[in-house]
Each structure stands twice: as structure tokens, then as C-alpha cells.
Amino acid sequence: MKKSVQLYPEAEEPILENFYAALWANKLRKIHLPHSSVFYVRAAIEADTGIRYSLAHVERAMKQEGFV
């Protein structure tokens, strides 16, 4: 049975709140939104190891490996 993945449960990285704040301020070009695969890779790493890395850490590692 597969486990479900929640994309925005974390309070330490308020991605959705930052997006809406940038939308309200008309500054969407200045905000960085990670690719959806970064969320899924982080969830998979956490499920396998129990360690929760930041989105920036996972995205940087994925870029170094040529995935994002």
C-alpha cells in the first residue's frame, strides 16, 4: 500500500503563504517556487531515513545530480 504525500504541511517553510504574499504585492517574479518533484523526493527521503531535509537542501542536491 502506498503512503500519501502532503505537499505543504510544514510551518518552517511557508511556501504557500509566501506565494500568496508575492501575488498580493504583485511580485511573483521575485519568488522562488521549487519544482513539485523536490517535494516528492524530500518525502521519499524522509520516509526511508526519517530525516527531514529542507526544500533548499533537496533542490540543491537534485540540481547537482542533474534532475532539476
Steps between C-alpha positions, in 0.01 A plus 500: 500500500636841403527782749346833410719809479397837641673780315452798734483380862813676624495826690876558475474546122180695429505454121130559446490803729801653322333441164181677605696788654693545174177478302341767719805727465519438123855358535464150358822530302698537824378180667662159457270197497669160500398249234241250622750215470704658781205453740459135400872422523515658846199297612660181368827575679314568823298179465817295440736659752284694744707813433316810378722721286407853397358556153804710411735217600311241295468732201873581508587128514263424212656779290847362567381160381338654191136433586355851532 
